[in-house]
């Protein structure tokens, strides 16, 4: 595949084209796009802190509120999950780096956990 075709396929996927694909077709497309590439997953030390932010209207009263999202709220595809599949997303870095992905607006409140 030439570089222009690769860029177009990646742009289509980033634009959401993957949401209409069944798992088998998406898996095949990803396999084809990754042929020849080496994928390395980082290994972090046990003491690494992972931060998570959730939008709230008041201070959470228990840790379940800042942990995994309730299954009924997982209604669309995420990076690693399908609707109804619960995944924990977090951020490694500065304590408030997890807010960047929350699409926050002035006046909203978030609980940040580590």
C-alpha positions in Angstrom: 0.0 0.0 0.0 1.4 3.4 -0.9 1.7 6.2 1.6 -1.3 8.2 0.2 -3.6 5.2 0.4 -2.4 4.5 4.0 -3.0 8.1 5.0 -6.5 8.0 3.5 -7.4 4.7 5.3 -6.1 6.1 8.6 -8.0 9.4 8.2 -11.2 7.4 7.5 -10.7 5.3 10.6 -10.0 8.4 12.7 -13.1 10.0 11.3 -15.2 7.2 12.6 -15.5 4.7 9.7 -14.7 1.9 12.1 -18.1 2.3 13.9 -19.9 0.7 10.9 -17.5 -2.2 10.6 -18.2 -5.6 12.2 -15.4 -6.8 14.4 -14.1 -9.3 11.8 -13.8 -6.6 9.1 -12.2 -4.1 11.5 -9.7 -6.8 12.7 -8.8 -7.6 9.1 -8.3 -3.9 8.2 -6.1 -3.3 11.2 -4.1 -6.4 10.5 -3.6 -5.2 6.9 -2.6 -1.7 8.0 -0.1 -3.0 10.6 1.7 -5.5 8.4 5.4 -4.8 8.6 5.2 -2.7 11.7 6.4 -3.6 15.2 4.1 -2.7 18.0 5.6 -2.3 21.4 3.4 -1.9 24.5 5.1 0.0 27.3 5.7 -1.7 30.7 5.3 0.6 33.6 6.7 0.2 37.1 4.2 -0.9 39.7 4.4 2.5 41.4 3.3 4.4 38.3 0.2 6.5 39.0 -2.6 6.4 36.6 -5.1 9.3 36.7 -8.7 9.4 35.7 -11.1 12.3 35.5 -14.9 12.0 35.4 -17.5 14.8 35.0 -19.5 15.3 38.2 -22.0 17.7 39.7 -20.9 17.1 43.3 -18.0 15.5 45.1 -18.2 11.7 44.7 -19.0 9.8 47.9 -17.4 6.5 46.9 -14.6 5.2 44.7 -17.0 3.4 42.3 -18.0 6.9 40.9 -14.4 7.5 39.7 -13.5 3.9 38.6 -14.9 2.1 35.6 -17.9 3.7 34.0 -21.3 2.0 34.6 -22.1 -0.4 31.7 -25.4 1.4 30.9 -23.4 4.6 30.0 -21.0 2.9 27.6 -23.2 3.5 24.5 -20.6 4.0 21.7 -17.3 2.6 20.5 -14.2 3.7 22.4 -10.5 3.2 21.6 -10.7 -0.4 22.9 -14.3 -1.2 23.5 -17.6 -1.7 21.9 -20.9 -0.4 23.3 -21.7 -2.1 26.6 -18.1 -3.2 27.1 -16.6 -1.4 30.1 -12.9 -0.3 29.9 -10.8 1.8 32.3 -9.2 4.7 30.5 -6.5 6.6 32.4 -3.6 9.0 31.8 0.0 8.7 32.9 1.8 12.0 33.6 0.8 15.1 35.4 -2.3 14.7 37.7 -4.5 16.9 35.5 -3.4 15.5 32.1 -6.5 13.3 32.2 -8.7 16.4 31.8 -7.5 17.0 28.3 -9.6 14.2 26.9 -12.8 15.2 28.8 -13.8 17.9 26.3 -14.4 20.2 29.4 -16.0 23.6 29.4 -15.7 26.5 31.8 -17.9 25.9 34.8 -17.9 22.1 34.7 -16.7 20.1 37.6 -14.5 16.9 37.5 -13.3 14.4 40.0 -9.7 13.4 39.4 -8.5 10.1 40.9 -5.1 8.3 41.0 
